[in-house]
Amino acid sequence: MSRQSRKAYRFRIVNPIPARFNGVPILVCDLADGGLQIEHTDAFVRGSSGLVEYTIPGKTKKIRVHGTLVWTRVADQLSDPPVYRSGVKVEGHVDALNSTIDFFLRSGIAKIDRGWREPTAKPGEKPAAEKPSSESTAAAPTSPAAPAGEITEEVILLIEEAREQLARSYEESLKWYQRARFSLSEESVQKETQDIHHREDVLAVWEFLGRSVEIATIASVFDRRR
């Protein structure tokens, strides 16, 4: 798969693989061009940088990539200890990550998330997205939407930081806005966002946060800050 194709997609690992972040045990759950999602039981500080180390299943060579935690949240509050899910932006050895993605896809270790397929457009044409399957859309992590007056400061801060991150990096924002446009091929997303102002901005943040915050909640925070 070309890098241009990889930029539009997220890849779900069928069986999350054991890894380490700065020596702390984690699981790698999703991969993307320039980033990955991890689960862990140790609480990490958003913005912290470190080395992610993992071994490709069936291989002995260790892969090491450097990255920064751009978001983190509690994924399972009922477990003891709590399980966290975080997004890591890879800042070094990106080629090693992309090689991992290609190998995982070929070997069936990972699958394209939300039912996307590799674009097969002619030069100058926009690639078409495959309609999502019910199984793939259910895999995306979500949180219950909070009424406008009940959105916690933590969630507001998370959304604002995501907006600032996209505003700071033009190249980074292109990737997430492309995913936002692709998400509109999902009928449920179209219906939910048809009356939302700055729809693509809201969806870009939604995708950046791994769909971990409801669209309505993000839109409400946007309306507050306009």
Helices and strands as residue ranges (DSSP letters): H 3-6, E 10-21, E 24-32, E 35-40, E 49-55, E 62-76, E 83-92, H 94-107, E 110-112, G 113-115, H 134-138, G 148-150, H 153-168, H 170-183, H 187-193, H 199-208, H 215-225
